[in-house]
Amino acid sequence: MTLRFLACFAALLAPVCCPGAEGPTLEVRQLTHGPRHHFFGYIGQCLTTPWNASGRYILSLRTTFHDRMPEPGEAAEIVLIDTHDDDRILPIEKTRAWNFQQGTMFYWNPDQPETQFFFNDRDPDNQRVFSVLYDIERKRRVREYRFADASVANGGVAPGGGFFLAINYGRMARLRPVTGYPGAADPTAATAAPDTDGIFRVDIESGKHALLVSFRQLRELLRDRFSKIDEAEFYINHTLASRTGKYVYFFARARYAGNPMAVNVPCSIRSDGTELTAHEYIGGHPEWDRGTTVIGAREGRQVLYDVERQAIVGQIATPEIIGDPGGDIALSPDADWLACGYATPGTNENEYVLFRRSDGVHARVGGFSRGPYTRGKLRIDPAPRWNRDQTAVLVPGVTEDGTRQLYLIEIQR
């Protein structure tokens, strides 16, 4: 049976919904096809969406291989999927800064979401990474964010616009390869916790950048928690700006004695560089809710954690509904729907639960193959991403021909 049949069968015949409420019907449609591979990368956190403002175009990367990490000079094609023209693929650019887990950190520009998006690239001469702002109407790059004192690129755009967070992907390629760009420059490699590297805040309009928090600051913040912290090499994962742009939530991580996450601590900081705080561990790939609340996983529950109060303040659904709250989650633009994706136990497949918070209605769908890529640098994470009107979620999967493709889970109302 095809993945489409399996997924639709599961959705149509076995939706899981709350008592007395009619669950939504989910329909699965394969969006892209081989022989080349198509993927978006990363998770739809913090209002990240593959769709432009009108919903006509979906961003994707396209490659000729997916069974190994890219070499420094190997570019991926950047394409638009035209949903108004039978999902026709339109190649528009190329990038040399990408991987299979995070893609190239696509974000539509919140200030011009119909025509402009961000992606990461690297200079082939010196391997330094930088971010690009591209305009699909002008069919060209309208800005590149290159810095003489840092090799950093976009790690997360503020949902309301104005700034993005930039991090060192060469450092990540060395310390946790699944999240980095192989062979990218790492100017601070000689220092375990440099005071000139960390998370940068980049102003989109002016192009000015400033260090928001350094690795040296993070080491001092966490010194009392780890006995050999001076020997640990620090890096950053998951720089997530809150919906208001007031806070940044991220994971301070460090490699020691071969363990890439010997240090793994969630932290927050205000986007003006104040109130740096280390928090108790909240698992999964956390997502911002409204205000100062982060959605994450704790003790088998999908919990709400307030970064100001530093306390769990609520819960979404139940363990019976969301079987693995430590999976990949994405909150819809209206903050009502939560999509949670995780590996189906005992299989090489991903499944998804879509849960509506306002009334508890929910449904699940499975059968999305990860092929052999269940672990390591090439793994296929569930990574759900909402469209702008809460009617569809974009997800990845391996097809029967062995290619990596994109699927739509559509809510039939």
Buried (B, 14 or more C-beta within 10 A) or exposed (E): EEBBEBBBBBBBEEBBBBEEEEBBBBBBBBBBBEEBBBBBBBBBBBBBBBBBBEBBBBBBBBBEEBEEBBEBEBBBBBBBBBBEEEBEBEEBBBBBBBBBBBBBBBBBBBEBBBBBBBBBBBBEEEBBBBBBBBBBEEEEEEBEBBBEEBBBBBBBBBBBBBBBBBBBBBBBBBBBBBBBBBBBBBBBBEBBBBEEBBBBBBEBEEEEBEBBBBBBBBBEBBEEEBEEBEEBBBBBBBBBBBBBBBBBBBBBBBBBEEEBBBBBBBBBBBBEBEEBBBBEEBBBBBBBBEEBBBBBBBEBBBBBBBBEEEEBEEBBBBEEBBBBBBBBBBBBBEBEBBBBBBBBEEEBBBBBBBBBBEEBBBBBBBBBBBBBBBEEBBBBBBBBBBBBEBBBBBBBBBBEEBBBBBBBBBBEE
